[in-house]
Each structure stands twice: as structure tokens, then as C-alpha cells.
């Protein structure tokens, strides 16, 4: 095997940073050479994350002490550490999303099914938000193929939480609007629900007269034929619980023929498909490797 690529991780004590660390330590082509944390400097990584005992002897360092590397992964917003890698900078904080959605900025939006060609050889990649991932992969292929009417689009996010929480609007609304084809109103509702593992998106939309669920599924199949990490589930509702720790997105759809109203559903793990796992997929593409490298976990048995 060729020489490994070095990785420095800024923010190993954040949820996305911890998940990226776990994946990177198991990646056959990556060598993690440094991990920073805000408050755990000098603490062994395996002491904070016991599942990594026997996997790494690294200890956390302060951001300012983080050395350079081929790949720099930014999972925290602190400014006193390195800000770019020699070959690739991968931002998981969403600070660069706006730039990535602006042509000519130099940053690439890390959504492989939508930006695969731009990701190949990229040197700066911004990871999408988790809800944005679900919304864009659900709606974009249908809007592009004329299967959905660009009006009356309502998105409801259901997310696991320690206590019930409800709201309108969403902090990823602007990102979603910019990443979708066309410009049209979007309505957002969000709910945090105890006992729910992962993220479930409900997207209410309308199909043109004469369209059926066959048109919806044909568009999905055309868009995602051969895609390793998108699962289409006609007749089987997506379930985020079975996706924990995986890089998969599940898609479902239910259509009322009389009214033309369609309910699209998408499930993912916010740290997997909606976060660090998807970021690793983008890294693989940027460095010219098979994009599934290091992403072989298919989920726990029921």
C-alpha cells in the first residue's frame, strides 16, 4: 500500500470531530497525527473515548499546538490553530457553506451525489448541514425533473433530543434554499423528540396533474442509480434508528392521487450521512480514492 496521508483534527472533542476521528482511525489510507480539544489537552484520547482503547495512543493537544498535516479537518471554530492542510482542508463547522455555494470561491460543497465531479481533486471542502443533506437529496432530483411543483413545499425536521422541543424556521434554511435548483418559498418546522435516534425529514409537496407515485420513484431511480449510500424504499418507511453509525440515506414517498399531495421522507444519522461519514466520503473523492473507503459499516442488525 502507498504511504499514508497525515490528518490533523481540530476539535476532537466535538460530536462531529469525535465521529470523524473514529472513522479516520479505521481508514486504511489515513494516519491521524494530531487531535486538539478545548479543555482536554494532554488527556489520552482513549480515556475520553473508551471505545478507542487499543486503537490509538494519541493524546489531545491545544489547538495552537496542533501540527501541520496533509489533511486538516476543522470540527471546531477556534482560530488559534492551523486553518488549512497542505493537500486538503475539510470544514465540518458549516462556516464555509455559503462560500461553497458561491461559484468561484474555491470551496466545494461536500454533497457527493450532487457535486462529485467538483470534489475530485478539491483542496477545500465544506460539509453540508445534516438537514440540508436530507432536504437537497430528497427534493433536488424531483424538482429538476419537473415531478414536483415549486410551491407549497413544507419541511418538518424530527430529531432526537433529551427533552421535547418545537419551533418554526431553521438555521439551515438559507443553505437549503441556495443548494436546491430554482428559487421558491420553503416553510420549516422542527421538533426534538426524546427516544428518536437520528434525523427524520418529512417534506410535503405537490405533483403536477396526471403524475403518480411511479413518476416520483422513476425520478429517484434515475438520480440515484448506482449510488452506494442512497437507499430507495418503496413501501417501507425510512427509519433513522437502523442507520446509526452508517453513511446511508433512506428515501420514501407516499402520494395521494386525488389531491396530488406527496409526502417525501428521508432518514439519516446526523453524524454519519449528515456529518463526518459524508465528509470522509468527500475526502476520498478529493484525494482520488474509492469514495467508500473506510465506510464499510452497514448498520446494526435489528
ZIRAMO-V688484 format. One record per residue. N is the residue number from 1. RES is the residue in three letters. OMEGA is omega as a letter, one per 30 degrees, with the letter a starting at -180 (none if undefined). Layout:
n/res/omega
N/RES/OMEGA
N/RES/OMEGA
This chain:
n/res/omega
1/UNK/l
2/UNK/a
3/UNK/a
4/UNK/l
5/UNK/a
6/UNK/a
7/UNK/l
8/UNK/a
9/UNK/l
10/UNK/a
11/UNK/l
12/UNK/l
13/UNK/l
14/UNK/a
15/UNK/a
16/UNK/l
17/UNK/l
18/UNK/l
19/UNK/l
20/UNK/l
21/UNK/l
22/UNK/a
23/UNK/a
24/UNK/l
25/UNK/l
26/UNK/a
27/UNK/a
28/UNK/a
29/UNK/a
30/UNK/l
31/UNK/l
32/UNK/a
33/UNK/l
34/UNK/l
35/UNK/l
36/UNK/l
37/UNK/a
38/UNK/a
39/UNK/a
40/UNK/a
41/UNK/a
42/UNK/l
43/UNK/l
44/UNK/a
45/UNK/a
46/UNK/l
47/UNK/l
48/UNK/a
49/UNK/a
50/UNK/l
51/UNK/l
52/UNK/l
53/UNK/a
54/UNK/a
55/UNK/a
56/UNK/l
57/UNK/l
58/UNK/l
59/UNK/l
60/UNK/l
61/UNK/l
62/UNK/a
63/UNK/a
64/UNK/a
65/UNK/a
66/UNK/a
67/UNK/l
68/UNK/a
69/UNK/l
70/UNK/a
71/UNK/l
72/UNK/l
73/UNK/a
74/UNK/l
75/UNK/l
76/UNK/a
77/UNK/l
78/UNK/a
79/UNK/a
80/UNK/l
81/UNK/l
82/UNK/a
83/UNK/l
84/UNK/l
85/UNK/a
86/UNK/l
87/UNK/a
88/UNK/l
89/UNK/a
90/UNK/a
91/UNK/l
92/UNK/a
93/UNK/a
94/UNK/l
95/UNK/a
96/UNK/a
97/UNK/a
98/UNK/l
99/UNK/a
100/UNK/l
101/UNK/l
102/UNK/a
103/UNK/l
104/UNK/a
105/UNK/a
106/UNK/l
107/UNK/l
108/UNK/l
109/UNK/a
110/UNK/l
111/UNK/a
112/UNK/a
113/UNK/a
114/UNK/a
115/UNK/a
116/UNK/a
117/UNK/l
118/UNK/a
119/UNK/a
120/UNK/a
121/UNK/a
122/UNK/l
123/UNK/l
124/UNK/a
125/UNK/l
126/UNK/a
127/UNK/l
128/UNK/l
129/UNK/a
130/UNK/l
131/UNK/l
132/UNK/l
133/UNK/a
134/UNK/a
135/UNK/a
136/UNK/a
137/UNK/l
138/UNK/a
139/UNK/a
140/UNK/a
141/UNK/l
142/UNK/l
143/UNK/a
144/UNK/a
145/UNK/l
146/UNK/a
147/UNK/l
148/UNK/l
149/UNK/a
150/UNK/l
151/UNK/l
152/UNK/a
153/UNK/a
154/UNK/a
155/UNK/l
156/UNK/l
157/UNK/l
158/UNK/a
159/UNK/l
160/UNK/a
161/UNK/l
162/UNK/l
163/UNK/l
164/UNK/l
165/UNK/a
166/UNK/l
167/UNK/l
168/UNK/a
169/UNK/a
170/UNK/a
171/UNK/l
172/UNK/a
173/UNK/a
174/UNK/l
175/UNK/a
176/UNK/a
177/UNK/a
178/UNK/a
179/UNK/l
180/UNK/l
181/UNK/a
182/UNK/l
183/UNK/a
184/UNK/a
185/UNK/l
186/UNK/l
187/UNK/a
188/UNK/l
189/UNK/a
190/UNK/l
191/UNK/l
192/UNK/a
193/UNK/l
194/UNK/l
195/UNK/l
196/UNK/l
197/UNK/l
198/UNK/a
199/UNK/l
200/UNK/l
201/UNK/l
202/UNK/a
203/UNK/l
204/UNK/a
205/UNK/a
206/UNK/l
207/UNK/l
208/UNK/l
209/UNK/l
210/UNK/l
211/UNK/a
212/UNK/l
213/UNK/l
214/UNK/l
215/UNK/l
216/UNK/a
217/UNK/l
218/UNK/l
219/UNK/l
220/UNK/a
221/UNK/l
222/UNK/a
223/UNK/a
224/UNK/l
225/UNK/l
226/UNK/l
227/UNK/a
228/UNK/a
229/UNK/l
230/UNK/a
231/UNK/l
232/UNK/a
233/UNK/l
234/UNK/l
235/UNK/a
236/UNK/a
237/UNK/l
238/UNK/a
239/UNK/a
240/UNK/a
241/UNK/a
242/UNK/a
243/UNK/a
244/UNK/l
245/UNK/a
246/UNK/l
247/UNK/a
248/UNK/l
249/UNK/l
250/UNK/a
251/UNK/l
252/UNK/a
253/UNK/l
254/UNK/a
255/UNK/l
256/UNK/a
257/UNK/a
258/UNK/a
259/UNK/a
260/UNK/l
261/UNK/a
262/UNK/l
263/UNK/l
264/UNK/a
265/UNK/l
266/UNK/l
267/UNK/l
268/UNK/l
269/UNK/a
270/UNK/l
271/UNK/a
272/UNK/a
273/UNK/a
274/UNK/a
275/UNK/a
276/UNK/l
277/UNK/l
278/UNK/l
279/UNK/l
280/UNK/l
281/UNK/l
282/UNK/l
283/UNK/l
284/UNK/l
285/UNK/a
286/UNK/a
287/UNK/l
288/UNK/l
289/UNK/l
290/UNK/a
291/UNK/l
292/UNK/a
293/UNK/l
294/UNK/a
295/UNK/a
296/UNK/a
297/UNK/a
298/UNK/l
299/UNK/l
300/UNK/l
301/UNK/a
302/UNK/none
